[in-house]
Amino acid sequence: MNLLDEAWIPVRRAGGKQDWITPYQITEPDVIALDARRPDFNGALIQFLIGLVQTTTPMDSHAEWQKWNDNPPAEETLKKWFEPVREAFVFDGDGARFMQDFSLRTEGAKDEEFNEIAALLIESPGGNTLKENKDHFIKRGGLSALCERCAATALFTLQTNAPGGGNGHFTSIRGGGPFTTLIIPGTEKTIWQVTWLNIRERSQFISASGDADKKEYCFIFPWVKKMTTIQPVGGKTSPKNVHPAHCFWGMPRRIRLDLKFVSEGVCQLCGRKSKRLITRYLTKPKGFDYKGGWNHPLSPYYENKSGEMLALHPQPGGIGYKHWLPIVLGLLNTKNKIQSASIVSYALDSRRLQGKIFRLWAFGYDMDNMKARCWYESTLPIYSLAERNTEGRNLIQREVARWIDAADYAAFRLRSAVKTAWFNDSAEVRGDLSFVDSAFWAQTEKIFYQQLRILIEQIRDEDNDPLLMPMRQQWHDALIKAAKQLFDAELVGVTPIERQNPRRVAEAWRNLNGGLYGYWKKDKRIDRLSEILKLPVEQAQKKPNKLQKITP
């Protein structure tokens, strides 16, 4: 079974029909979306296709890119592109297998050495969890057999997103459950368009990271030879040890599927009949240990305290407008340095996004070490950002940073007020109040994008543009309105009266207003929200007699 010839990729066609296609068929015009039963599978499969095309395409100019974008290559053209790497996509057999350790063998292994096939799924409980009977929420035994197609997808999904799995079971090149961001068409789209939008010219790609002179297959596809060909025993693998395309084909886990101990029946994931259902696999520790200087083109990166750039990961609360700036343009302030994914910045700088509507598809796992807490996925608008020059984008970056900082501050004031209203000693409260923040971000999302579109399309490339101050004031007022409305109508105000403490509620309301509108300290008015937005803070000639709220 070769994954280049097998119809193993689940898709949806334009009429709504589900189908399964080979990689050669991705340019068919009615193949409009991936359609796996799991969203993380869809995320992995689009990365598989991008990786396959980026690894093999000879395209090396904008003119060539535009040609294949306007007139997608025929199946025969893709076969010519993919033919040199065929041997890397063999899924079974006695030799090298796709995404499986070259040296591991299932023959002779004892039954207790095997893992259930369900353990390939990231959310499955780990070995210690099962041993100690702590699988309270995600139970063991929910899935016991996968067809070869689903097993191949599950295997690639795990290797691409691999969390830490205990001693010697390493994470993916980007760590566990990395944030992935892709450029996608804003209106009708095909799988080819999504794939091709995220492909760089060949010379641009191979010069970005890695050693382009390492052209032997094993430096791209690490499963075609023994691991020690690349990484010595106990060693680590950095970009300089491999070809640039290796970033799409990382293999941190040593896994070998048992293709002898199989059965016939129905796949418990996709529901298709199969003559070879896979039920278990062998795994060993000490796979590829990826360290040092990786820059995956599909992920944003942040700078840690040591100055090292690491792949960004989703966090509790989902993907919302507060993530727009870091994953589209990046952050360069003193507290946080975040670089958007190189494919995103490259697409904005090139001519390929001009004149059309595009969005950003962002997804990934929120991981707590080796435990998957949630899968997050969202699309964010880009509007006509590609039409702006560098100065214009820098202005937008600075301005949106102020908006997000102001929203962060207003959310903090709301959360603090809710704690004061609900608890006797709010300083000692350790409960999870993240739902307060989530409600605030959701409440202010619509006006954020309304203003963002105006900012991108109408503001001149000057910090003194006359539209900026009114927009800041409008955002200032919207944040205050949302915080007060949530406090009064959806959080504290809806609590049954017999469960409220009027004194605490009054104090919380006063503190909320003081934090949002400003307050007097000695002979100076403190208005943090206005300061963040660089709005004027009016100072009275004479301070009030005591600390008080400032009403609009």
RODO-2510 file (C-alpha; in nm, 4 decimals, decimal comma):
residues 552
     n   res          X          Y          Z
     1     m     0,0000     0,0000     0,0000
     2     n     0,1456     0,3324    -0,1103
     3     l    -0,0181     0,6500     0,0179
     4     l     0,0446     0,8236    -0,3142
     5     d    -0,1692     0,5682    -0,5002
     6     e    -0,4274     0,4859    -0,2336
     7     a    -0,7579     0,6762    -0,2101
     8     w    -0,7189     0,7406     0,1627
     9     i    -0,7876     1,1140     0,1999
    10     p    -1,1515     1,1885     0,2998
    11     v    -1,2966     1,4889     0,1166
    12     r    -1,6250     1,6622     0,0458
    13     r    -1,7155     1,7416    -0,3121
    14     a    -1,9091     2,0474    -0,4282
    15     g    -2,2447     1,8682    -0,4268
    16     g    -2,1983     1,7634    -0,0648
    17     k    -2,0920     1,4070    -0,1433
    18     q    -1,8196     1,2519     0,0726
    19     d    -1,5430     1,0811    -0,1191
    20     w    -1,1930     0,9407    -0,0724
    21     i    -0,9157     1,0534    -0,3045
    22     t    -0,5477     1,0012    -0,3754
    23     p    -0,3035     1,2922    -0,3365
    24     y    -0,2957     1,3160    -0,7176
    25     q    -0,6637     1,4190    -0,7193
    26     i    -0,6368     1,7314    -0,5039
    27     t    -0,6574     1,9605    -0,8074
    28     e    -1,0000     1,8316    -0,9145
    29     p    -1,2207     2,1450    -0,9168
    30     d    -1,5086     1,9995    -0,7142
    31     v    -1,2898     1,8779    -0,4252
    32     i    -1,3694     2,1631    -0,1890
    33     a    -1,2815     2,0475     0,1645
    34     l    -1,1258     1,7777     0,3773
    35     d    -1,3924     1,5725     0,5520
    36     a    -1,2404     1,3469     0,8163
    37     r    -1,4450     1,2406     1,1180
    38     r    -1,2091     1,4321     1,3484
    39     p    -1,1061     1,7991     1,3177
    40     d    -0,7470     1,7218     1,4192
    41     f    -0,7313     1,4760     1,1286
    42     n    -0,8382     1,7528     0,8893
    43     g    -0,5682     1,9781     1,0358
    44     a    -0,3068     1,7064     0,9913
    45     l    -0,4169     1,6130     0,6395
    46     i    -0,3925     1,9670     0,5056
    47     q    -0,0408     1,9836     0,6502
    48     f     0,0369     1,6502     0,4835
    49     l    -0,0714     1,7904     0,1470
    50     i     0,1164     2,1180     0,1948
    51     g     0,4263     1,9253     0,3009
    52     l     0,4034     1,6881     0,0050
    53     v     0,3625     1,9673    -0,2503
    54     q     0,6257     2,1939    -0,0903
    55     t     0,8751     1,9060    -0,0810
    56     t     0,8308     1,8150    -0,4471
    57     t     0,7227     2,1202    -0,6490
    58     p     0,9788     2,2705    -0,8890
    59     m     0,7917     2,6058    -0,8807
    60     d     1,0434     2,8831    -0,8197
    61     s     0,8936     3,2159    -0,9249
    62     h     0,5824     3,4222    -0,8670
    63     a     0,4892     3,3792    -1,2331
    64     e     0,4990     3,0006    -1,1958
    65     w     0,3053     3,0200    -0,8718
    66     q     0,0385     3,2333    -1,0412
    67     k     0,0201     2,9944    -1,3366
    68     w    -0,0534     2,6911    -1,1186
    69     n    -0,2885     2,8972    -0,9044
    70     d    -0,4981     3,0057    -1,2043
    71     n    -0,4745     2,6694    -1,3820
    72     p    -0,4126     2,3885    -1,1299
    73     p    -0,1723     2,1187    -1,2483
    74     a    -0,3217     1,8062    -1,4006
    75     e    -0,2987     1,4704    -1,2275
    76     e    -0,0138     1,3667    -1,4575
    77     t     0,1854     1,6747    -1,3565
    78     l     0,1450     1,5933    -0,9876
    79     k     0,2557     1,2363    -1,0551
    80     k     0,5778     1,3711    -1,2077
    81     w     0,6320     1,5907    -0,9024
    82     f     0,5654     1,3103    -0,6522
    83     e     0,7387     1,0224    -0,8339
    84     p     1,0903     1,0869    -0,6937
    85     v     0,9636     1,0421    -0,3362
    86     r     0,7369     0,7382    -0,3907
    87     e     0,9366     0,5021    -0,1756
    88     a     0,8874     0,7231     0,1305
    89     f     0,5103     0,6710     0,1237
    90     v     0,4962     0,2929     0,1436
    91     f     0,2716     0,2177     0,4402
    92     d     0,3230    -0,1571     0,4868
    93     g     0,5796    -0,4212     0,3953
    94     d     0,8920    -0,5455     0,5721
    95     g     1,1163    -0,2464     0,5049
    96     a     1,0738     0,1269     0,5424
    97     r     0,7184     0,2341     0,6258
    98     f     0,5599     0,5791     0,6282
    99     m     0,6105     0,7500     0,9676
   100     q     0,7237     0,4227     1,1314
   101     d     1,0578     0,3424     1,2876
   102     f     1,2890     0,1623     1,0449
   103     s     1,4521    -0,0587     1,3079
   104     l     1,1505    -0,1699     1,5106
   105     r     0,9990    -0,5093     1,4320
   106     t     0,6739    -0,6488     1,5670
   107     e     0,7727    -1,0108     1,5065
   108     g     0,8736    -1,1763     1,8314
   109     a     0,7369    -0,9003     2,0558
   110     k     0,5256    -1,0121     2,3512
   111     d     0,1576    -0,9201     2,3681
   112     e     0,2102    -0,6991     2,6719
   113     e     0,4614    -0,4874     2,4769
   114     f     0,1957    -0,3638     2,2346
   115     n    -0,0241    -0,0572     2,2701
   116     e    -0,3893    -0,0519     2,1739
   117     i    -0,4426     0,1306     1,8449
   118     a    -0,6574     0,3898     2,0279
   119     a    -0,3390     0,5205     2,1919
   120     l    -0,2473     0,6823     1,8586
   121     l    -0,5215     0,9371     1,9285
   122     i    -0,3810     1,2303     2,1231
   123     e    -0,6645     1,2503     2,3754
   124     s    -0,6369     0,8818     2,4725
   125     p    -0,5339     0,8168     2,8342
   126     g    -0,1660     0,7338     2,8790
   127     g    -0,0083     0,4225     3,0223
   128     n     0,0215     0,5482     3,3804
   129     t    -0,3360     0,6774     3,3709
   130     l    -0,4600     0,3331     3,2733
   131     k    -0,2357     0,1577     3,5224
   132     e    -0,3636     0,3728     3,8094
   133     n    -0,7291     0,3628     3,6907
   134     k    -0,7469     0,7408     3,6510
   135     d    -0,9214     0,7428     3,3119
   136     h    -1,2298     0,9060     3,4622
   137     f    -1,3345     1,1308     3,1728
   138     i    -1,1840     0,9775     2,8575
   139     k    -1,2239     0,6041     2,9007
   140     r    -1,0115     0,3217     2,7690
   141     g    -1,1558     0,0782     2,5183
   142     g    -1,3612     0,3269     2,3192
   143     l    -1,1895     0,2347     1,9942
   144     s    -1,0162    -0,0929     1,9205
   145     a    -0,9736    -0,1214     1,5421
   146     l    -0,8790     0,1179     1,2608
   147     c    -0,8623     0,0656     0,8871
   148     e    -0,5294     0,1350     0,7194
   149     r    -0,6472     0,4751     0,5939
   150     c    -0,7494     0,6005     0,9371
   151     a    -0,4416     0,4437     1,0967
   152     a    -0,2182     0,6326     0,8511
   153     t    -0,3962     0,9586     0,9334
   154     a    -0,3820     0,8934     1,3082
   155     l    -0,0116     0,8131     1,2855
   156     f     0,0695     1,1318     1,0944
   157     t    -0,1507     1,3372     1,3292
   158     l     0,0349     1,2052     1,6335
   159     q     0,3829     1,2575     1,4886
   160     t     0,2899     1,6120     1,3797
   161     n     0,1347     1,7118     1,7136
   162     a     0,3141     1,4765     1,9534
   163     p     0,2979     1,5875     2,3173
   164     g     0,5485     1,4707     2,5740
   165     g     0,4770     1,1065     2,6471
   166     g     0,6951     1,0376     2,9463
   167     n     1,0614     0,9451     2,9667
   168     g     1,2097     0,9238     2,6177
   169     h     0,8835     0,9839     2,4281
   170     f     0,9572     1,3199     2,2702
   171     t     0,7417     1,6029     2,1372
   172     s     0,7010     1,7052     1,7757
   173     i     0,9336     1,9540     1,6061
   174     r     0,7028     2,2325     1,7293
   175     g     0,6235     2,0829     2,0688
   176     g     0,2950     1,9272     2,1792
   177     g    -0,0160     2,0416     1,9915
   178     p     0,1371     2,3366     1,8035
   179     f    -0,0538     2,6400     1,6782
   180     t    -0,0893     2,6107     1,2991
   181     t    -0,1927     2,9070     1,0825
   182     l    -0,2745     2,8862     0,7123
   183     i    -0,3841     3,1366     0,4502
   184     i    -0,7164     3,0348     0,2920
   185     p    -0,9493     3,1957     0,0347
   186     g    -1,2187     3,4092     0,1920
   187     t    -1,4998     3,2852    -0,0300
   188     e    -1,5405     2,9641    -0,2289
   189     k    -1,2317     2,7488    -0,2097
   190     t    -1,0888     2,4143    -0,3156
   191     i    -0,8355     2,1933    -0,1425
   192     w    -0,5828     2,2839    -0,4106
   193     q    -0,6263     2,6564    -0,3480
   194     v    -0,5740     2,6123     0,0269
   195     t    -0,2679     2,3955    -0,0343
   196     w    -0,1134     2,6175    -0,3021
   197     l    -0,1634     2,9426    -0,1087
   198     n     0,0690     2,8033     0,1577
   199     i     0,3508     2,6988    -0,0753
   200     r     0,6639     2,9117    -0,1150
   201     e     0,8907     2,9327    -0,4177
   202     r     1,1424     2,6501    -0,3960
   203     s     1,4547     2,8633    -0,3513
   204     q     1,2797     3,0735    -0,0855
   205     f     1,1733     2,7650     0,1079
   206     i     1,5021     2,5755     0,1109
   207     s     1,7006     2,8837     0,2121
   208     a     1,4843     2,9539     0,5187
   209     s     1,6073     2,6758     0,7485
   210     g     1,7967     2,3486     0,7411
   211     d     2,0736     2,2251     0,5126
   212     a     1,9593     2,2143     0,1495
   213     d     2,2668     2,0085     0,0557
   214     k     2,1383     1,7114     0,2565
   215     k     1,9340     1,5718    -0,0331
   216     e     1,9420     1,2028     0,0572
   217     y     1,5883     1,0821     0,1316
   218     c     1,6567     1,0013     0,4945
   219     f     1,7298     1,3668     0,5701
   220     i     1,3792     1,4538     0,4484
   221     f     1,1871     1,1381     0,5419
   222     p     1,3549     1,0013     0,8553
   223     w     1,1831     0,6614     0,8442
   224     v     1,3561     0,5364     0,5273
   225     k     1,6777     0,4459     0,7136
   226     k     1,7951     0,3727     1,0653
   227     m     1,7510     0,6662     1,2987
   228     t     2,1228     0,6760     1,3792
   229     t     2,1920     0,7866     1,0203
   230     i     2,0725     1,1304     1,1341
   231     q     2,0782     1,1312     1,5131
   232     p     2,3399     0,9446     1,7183
   233     v     2,2249     0,7425     2,0171
   234     g     2,1389     0,9878     2,2939
   235     g     2,1826     1,2832     2,0595
   236     k     1,9517     1,5552     1,9316
   237     t     1,8368     1,6723     1,5899
   238     s     1,8553     2,0375     1,4874
   239     p     1,7760     2,2014     1,1504
   240     k     2,1400     2,1878     1,0414
   241     n     2,1284     1,8065     1,0599
   242     v     1,8525     1,7673     0,8006
   243     h     1,7023     1,9000     0,4781
   244     p     1,4621     2,1990     0,5088
   245     a     1,1631     1,9809     0,4093
   246     h     1,2197     1,7598     0,7154
   247     c     1,0075     2,0070     0,9147
   248     f     0,6944     1,8588     0,7521
   249     w     0,7956     1,4983     0,8192
   250     g     0,9265     1,4963     1,1751
   251     m     0,9101     1,1624     1,3569
   252     p     0,9608     1,2059     1,7330
   253     r     0,7899     0,8780     1,8221
   254     r     0,9310     0,5337     1,7498
   255     i     0,6249     0,3395     1,6349
   256     r     0,5656     0,0258     1,4270
   257     l     0,2120    -0,0842     1,3441
   258     d     0,1396    -0,4559     1,3779
   259     l     0,0120    -0,5459     1,0320
   260     k     0,0102    -0,9207     1,0958
   261     f    -0,2262    -0,9196     1,3949
   262     v    -0,5242    -0,7862     1,1963
   263     s    -0,8885    -0,8700     1,1334
   264     e    -1,1655    -0,8040     0,8836
   265     g    -1,4600    -0,5809     0,9667
   266     v    -1,5761    -0,2201     0,9968
   267     c    -1,3404     0,0618     1,0944
   268     q    -1,4588     0,2075     1,4228
   269     l    -1,3656     0,5587     1,3148
   270     c    -1,4725     0,6072     0,9520
   271     g    -1,7282     0,3244     0,9321
   272     r    -1,5863     0,1709     0,6139
   273     k    -1,5412    -0,2018     0,5654
   274     s    -1,1813    -0,3172     0,5648
   275     k    -1,0025    -0,6457     0,5097
   276     r    -0,7183    -0,5337     0,7341
   277     l    -0,8217    -0,3662     1,0589
   278     i    -0,5228    -0,2645     1,2704
   279     t    -0,5637    -0,3169     1,6439
   280     r    -0,2229    -0,2550     1,8001
   281     y     0,1247    -0,1134     1,7558
   282     l     0,4703    -0,1380     1,9074
   283     t     0,6476     0,1665     2,0449
   284     k     0,9848     0,2313     2,2047
   285     p     1,1337     0,5443     2,3668
   286     k     1,4180     0,7654     2,2428
   287     g     1,2990     0,8721     1,9003
   288     f     1,4099     1,1907     1,7299
   289     d     1,4752     1,4603     1,9900
   290     y     1,4207     1,7886     1,8071
   291     k     1,6065     2,0853     1,9532
   292     g     1,7514     2,4188     1,8518
   293     g     1,6404     2,6824     1,6061
   294     w     1,3498     2,5208     1,4237
   295     n     1,1262     2,7558     1,2269
   296     h     0,8293     2,5662     1,0903
   297     p     0,6696     2,7746     0,8120
   298     l     0,3128     2,7103     0,9315
   299     s     0,3488     2,8161     1,2965
   300     p     0,3921     3,1470     1,4810
   301     y     0,6852     3,1668     1,7248
   302     y     0,7401     3,3469     2,0546
   303     e     1,0586     3,4447     2,2357
   304     n     1,1097     3,2822     2,5760
   305     k     1,3037     3,4318     2,8671
   306     s     1,6282     3,2878     2,7318
   307     g     1,5808     3,4575     2,3960
   308     e     1,4987     3,1303     2,2189
   309     m     1,2175     3,1306     1,9622
   310     l     0,9652     2,8539     2,0292
   311     a     0,6472     2,7532     1,8489
   312     l     0,3311     2,9095     1,9887
   313     h     0,0610     2,6829     2,1339
   314     p    -0,3133     2,7357     2,1885
   315     q    -0,4176     2,8156     2,5443
   316     p    -0,7460     2,7761     2,7370
   317     g    -1,0183     3,0059     2,6088
   318     g    -0,9962     2,9340     2,2386
   319     i    -0,8864     3,1455     1,9433
   320     g    -1,0382     3,4921     1,9253
   321     y    -0,9677     3,8463     1,8182
   322     k    -0,7015     3,8915     2,0852
   323     h    -0,4931     3,6458     1,8812
   324     w    -0,5382     3,8365     1,5538
   325     l    -0,2355     4,0600     1,5967
   326     p     0,0235     3,8023     1,7110
   327     i    -0,0671     3,5416     1,4490
   328     v    -0,1240     3,7808     1,1566
   329     l     0,1358     4,0570     1,2070
   330     g     0,3263     3,9513     1,5185
   331     l     0,4065     4,1344     1,8422
   332     l     0,7221     4,3340     1,9045
   333     n     0,6587     4,5002     2,2420
   334     t     0,8960     4,4769     2,5362
   335     k     0,6949     4,2117     2,7219
   336     n     0,6164     3,9781     2,4342
   337     k     0,7880     3,9085     2,1063
   338     i     0,5864     3,6942     1,8672
   339     q     0,6565     3,6294     1,5003
   340     s     0,3697     3,5290     1,2759
   341     a     0,4176     3,2081     1,0777
   342     s     0,6689     3,2627     0,7996
   343     i     0,4151     3,1559     0,5359
   344     v     0,1761     3,4265     0,6629
   345     s     0,4332     3,7062     0,6575
   346     y     0,5622     3,5845     0,3213
   347     a     0,2129     3,5786     0,1700
   348     l     0,1432     3,9320     0,2938
   349     d     0,4718     4,0608     0,1513
   350     s     0,4293     3,8884    -0,1848
   351     r     0,1769     3,9798    -0,4525
   352     r    -0,0317     3,6655    -0,4207
   353     l    -0,2923     3,8098    -0,1784
   354     q    -0,3557     4,1395    -0,3527
   355     g    -0,6991     4,2181    -0,4924
   356     k    -0,8867     3,9288    -0,3286
   357     i    -1,0381     3,8352     0,0070
   358     f    -0,8492     3,5923     0,2299
   359     r    -0,8753     3,4609     0,5828
   360     l    -0,6451     3,2913     0,8310
   361     w    -0,7253     2,9348     0,9392
   362     a    -0,5838     2,8784     1,2880
   363     f    -0,5990     2,5521     1,4821
   364     g    -0,4214     2,3346     1,7347
   365     y    -0,4417     2,1451     2,0613
   366     d    -0,4443     2,3072     2,4025
   367     m    -0,2158     2,0656     2,5871
   368     d    -0,1431     2,0261     2,9559
   369     n     0,1878     1,8422     2,9226
   370     m     0,0803     1,5072     2,7759
   371     k    -0,2939     1,5619     2,8340
   372     a    -0,5093     1,7127     2,5595
   373     r    -0,7493     1,9637     2,7140
   374     c    -0,9181     2,0865     2,3974
   375     w    -0,8918     2,1215     2,0210
   376     y    -0,9330     2,4819     1,9078
   377     e    -1,0035     2,5959     1,5544
   378     s    -1,1111     2,9269     1,4033
   379     t    -1,0830     3,1470     1,0959
   380     l    -0,9882     3,5138     1,1243
   381     p    -1,0295     3,7885     0,8614
   382     i    -0,7307     3,9495     0,6924
   383     y    -0,9317     4,2030     0,4901
   384     s    -0,7135     4,4033     0,2498
   385     l    -0,4037     4,3925     0,4697
   386     a    -0,1881     4,2748     0,1790
   387     e    -0,2623     4,6019    -0,0014
   388     r    -0,0872     4,8029     0,2710
   389     n     0,2831     4,8796     0,2509
   390     t     0,5298     4,8159     0,5322
   391     e     0,4680     5,1537     0,6971
   392     g     0,0940     5,0983     0,6888
   393     r     0,1216     4,7533     0,8439
   394     n     0,3532     4,8844     1,1136
   395     l     0,0969     5,1505     1,2030
   396     i    -0,1799     4,8884     1,2151
   397     q     0,0423     4,6706     1,4327
   398     r     0,1001     4,9515     1,6834
   399     e    -0,2632     5,0601     1,6899
   400     v    -0,4145     4,7131     1,7292
   401     a    -0,1639     4,6400     2,0069
   402     r    -0,3120     4,9353     2,1982
   403     w    -0,6637     4,8046     2,1430
   404     i    -0,5745     4,4580     2,2705
   405     d    -0,3873     4,5956     2,5728
   406     a    -0,6894     4,8119     2,6551
   407     a    -0,9233     4,5136     2,6242
   408     d    -0,6928     4,3085     2,8482
   409     y    -0,7052     4,5822     3,1094
   410     a    -1,0852     4,6171     3,0921
   411     a    -1,1265     4,2383     3,1209
   412     f    -0,9006     4,2428     3,4277
   413     r    -1,1111     4,5178     3,5899
   414     l    -1,4304     4,3217     3,5202
   415     r    -1,2875     3,9977     3,6594
   416     s    -1,1634     4,1761     3,9723
   417     a    -1,5045     4,3361     4,0273
   418     v    -1,6826     4,0027     3,9913
   419     k    -1,4489     3,8464     4,2485
   420     t    -1,5141     4,1329     4,4902
   421     a    -1,8906     4,0974     4,4489
   422     w    -1,8991     3,7209     4,4887
   423     f    -1,6404     3,6417     4,7544
   424     n    -1,5650     3,7661     5,1055
   425     d    -1,1904     3,7772     5,0557
   426     s    -1,1434     3,8034     4,6816
   427     a    -0,7644     3,8185     4,7129
   428     e    -0,7630     3,4591     4,8382
   429     v    -0,9904     3,3198     4,5663
   430     r    -0,8185     3,0535     4,3568
   431     g    -1,1141     2,9374     4,1465
   432     d    -1,1313     2,9529     3,7682
   433     l    -1,2927     3,2781     3,6535
   434     s    -1,1789     3,2471     3,2922
   435     f    -1,5432     3,2411     3,1833
   436     v    -1,5618     3,6104     3,2776
   437     d    -1,2792     3,6910     3,0367
   438     s    -1,4321     3,4694     2,7667
   439     a    -1,7646     3,6521     2,7958
   440     f    -1,5906     3,9888     2,7702
   441     w    -1,3867     3,8957     2,4622
   442     a    -1,6979     3,7547     2,2939
   443     q    -1,8992     4,0673     2,3763
   444     t    -1,6438     4,2997     2,2166
   445     e    -1,5482     4,0874     1,9155
   446     k    -1,7952     4,2346     1,6649
   447     i    -1,6934     4,5975     1,7138
   448     f    -1,3242     4,4996     1,7120
   449     y    -1,3512     4,3566     1,3623
   450     q    -1,5671     4,6473     1,2468
   451     q    -1,2989     4,8921     1,3564
   452     l    -1,0166     4,6727     1,2301
   453     r    -1,1604     4,6744     0,8804
   454     i    -1,1836     5,0543     0,8842
   455     l    -0,8287     5,0772     1,0181
   456     i    -0,6927     4,8554     0,7409
   457     e    -0,8906     5,0088     0,4564
   458     q    -0,9091     5,3793     0,5422
   459     i    -0,6305     5,4921     0,7767
   460     r    -0,3320     5,6616     0,6119
   461     d     0,0229     5,5541     0,6948
   462     e     0,0605     5,8257     0,9572
   463     d     0,0315     5,8189     1,3358
   464     n    -0,1479     6,1549     1,3238
   465     d    -0,4282     6,0401     1,0939
   466     p    -0,7397     6,2290     1,2136
   467     l    -0,9466     5,9078     1,2175
   468     l    -0,7301     5,7405     1,4822
   469     m    -0,8422     5,9375     1,7879
   470     p    -1,2163     5,8914     1,7222
   471     m    -1,1568     5,5180     1,6715
   472     r    -0,9682     5,4934     2,0002
   473     q    -1,2483     5,6771     2,1791
   474     q    -1,5077     5,4487     2,0250
   475     w    -1,3106     5,1431     2,1358
   476     h    -1,2675     5,2954     2,4833
   477     d    -1,6440     5,3458     2,5144
   478     a    -1,7224     4,9985     2,3776
   479     l    -1,4960     4,8315     2,6347
   480     i    -1,6597     5,0206     2,9223
   481     k    -2,0096     4,9460     2,7965
   482     a    -1,9347     4,5741     2,7604
   483     a    -1,7745     4,5441     3,1056
   484     k    -2,0609     4,7231     3,2830
   485     q    -2,3285     4,5354     3,0918
   486     l    -2,1730     4,1975     3,1666
   487     f    -2,1328     4,2819     3,5359
   488     d    -2,4880     4,4093     3,5751
   489     a    -2,6924     4,1972     3,3344
   490     e    -2,5121     3,8649     3,2922
   491     l    -2,2833     3,8013     3,5893
   492     v    -2,3393     3,9701     3,9260
   493     g    -2,6746     4,1315     3,8506
   494     v    -2,8452     3,8019     3,7671
   495     t    -2,7505     3,6395     4,0979
   496     p    -3,0637     3,5783     4,3131
   497     i    -3,1026     3,8711     4,5537
   498     e    -3,0995     3,6461     4,8596
   499     r    -2,7507     3,5249     4,7632
   500     q    -2,6043     3,8716     4,7109
   501     n    -2,4112     4,0836     4,9560
   502     p    -2,5217     4,4438     4,8827
   503     r    -2,2138     4,5959     5,0439
   504     r    -1,9747     4,3856     4,8357
   505     v    -2,1745     4,4436     4,5175
   506     a    -2,1723     4,8207     4,5724
   507     e    -1,7992     4,8167     4,6399
   508     a    -1,7364     4,6048     4,3298
   509     w    -1,9451     4,8395     4,1125
   510     r    -1,7587     5,1412     4,2470
   511     n    -1,4231     4,9762     4,1836
   512     l    -1,5270     4,8740     3,8324
   513     n    -1,6270     5,2287     3,7422
   514     g    -1,3143     5,3730     3,9009
   515     g    -1,0949     5,1312     3,7104
   516     l    -1,2645     5,2010     3,3789
   517     y    -1,3321     5,5752     3,3960
   518     g    -1,0431     5,6748     3,6197
   519     y    -0,9994     5,7867     3,9815
   520     w    -0,8148     6,0450     4,1882
   521     k    -0,4984     5,9642     4,3774
   522     k    -0,3644     6,2572     4,5772
   523     d    -0,3919     6,5463     4,3328
   524     k    -0,3687     6,3436     4,0131
   525     r    -0,6317     6,1676     3,8093
   526     i    -0,5390     5,8089     3,7194
   527     d    -0,7095     5,6852     3,4028
   528     r    -0,5246     5,3741     3,2950
   529     l    -0,7633     5,2801     3,0142
   530     s    -0,7246     5,6170     2,8434
   531     e    -0,3482     5,6073     2,8950
   532     i    -0,3219     5,2708     2,7214
   533     l    -0,5157     5,4040     2,4233
   534     k    -0,3171     5,7304     2,4262
   535     l    -0,6335     5,9312     2,4800
   536     p    -0,6045     6,2618     2,6700
   537     v    -0,6538     6,2368     3,0475
   538     e    -0,8154     6,5555     3,1689
   539     q    -0,6883     6,6904     3,5002
   540     a    -0,9202     6,9117     3,7097
   541     q    -0,7859     7,2215     3,8843
   542     k    -0,8859     7,0820     4,2203
   543     k    -0,9006     6,7200     4,3235
   544     p    -1,2165     6,5738     4,4823
   545     n    -1,2261     6,5335     4,8594
   546     k    -1,1923     6,1564     4,8456
   547     l    -1,1374     5,8633     4,6123
   548     q    -1,4391     5,8451     4,3868
   549     k    -1,5557     5,7082     4,0584
   550     i    -1,5404     5,9292     3,7525
   551     t    -1,8575     5,9095     3,5465
   552     p    -1,8644     5,9921     3,1771
***
